[in-house]
Amino acid sequence: MPKVVDHAARRRELAAAVWRVIARDGVAEVSIRTVAVESGWSSGALRHYFATRAELLAFACEEVIATVTRRLENLRPEGTAREAVEVLLCETMPLDERRHLESSIAFAFLALGLGDPELARVQRLHFTGMAGFCLQLVPHLLPAGADHQRAARRLHAVVDGLTVHILAGHLTPDEAVAELAAYLDDLGG
């Protein structure tokens, strides 16, 4: 009987290997060879799923986006609307090791997407997803009739800015959470 292979699971396994290489060595060290070594696969077997480094990176970032999205969908924060929004936004920020890795991967696409259309597509996916998420949250903070689109853009910029500051070591996670809380308080009036 032929062996049944779960190709989706194999692709997720390779994405996890990419994440480990990035966590340990940085995104510049991701290659077909380094991911093959990390996953215990041959380069030829890996190329069966991903022909290029760009395809491999794009899938790994798409998996990060999907992972964070699933986590957000399953989260049921308690408290006031303002408190719930803060909890949800904190799930997108690098406040612990897991979320730091997720943010590192997602934000690596800022530079990588400049020279590669496939990676630029994933970068846009990340940004449009986060923009849409902020737009969903803003009505819980502002009254009807307020400019929700503009407030969502600003909220997105604040969250991304705080994320970059944590990744760069300019703010600690606790400092960033305090800044986010202050911004949400200001936004809510």
C-alpha positions, 0 to 999 in steps of 0.5 A: 500500500502506498504511503499517504503523505499529508503535504500540508503538514509537511509544508507546515513542518518546513515553515517551523524549520524556517522559524527556528533558523530565523530565531537562531541565526536571523533571516539572512541565513535562511536558505534551502540548504539551511532549512533542509539541515534544520528539518532533517530533509534533503535539499531535493526533498525540500525543493519538491515543496518550495523551488526557491528561497523566496517561496519558502520564506513567503510560506513561512510568513503566511504561516505566521499570519495564519497562526496569529489570526487563529490565536486572535480568533480563539481569544475571548478577552474579558473586561471592558471593551477598551481592556479587550482591545488592549489584550487583542493588540498585545497578542500581535506584539513581541511581548514574549519569545513566541510573539517576538519570533512571529513579529521578527518574521513578519517585519523581516518582510519589510526589507525583503519585500523591496526586491522580490514581488512574491515577498512583497505580496506577503508583506502586503498581506501582513499589513492589510490584515493588521489594518483590517484588524485595527479597523474592526477594533476602533468602533469599540473605542470610539463613538459612532460618527467618529472617523474610524478609518483614520483612527484605525490607521493611527492605531495600526501605526502605533502598534507597528511602531511599538513592535519595531521599538521592541524588536530594535531593543529601544523599548522593553515589552512592559514599556511598550504595553504601557505606551499602548495603554496610554494611547488607547486611553487617549484615543477613547477620550 
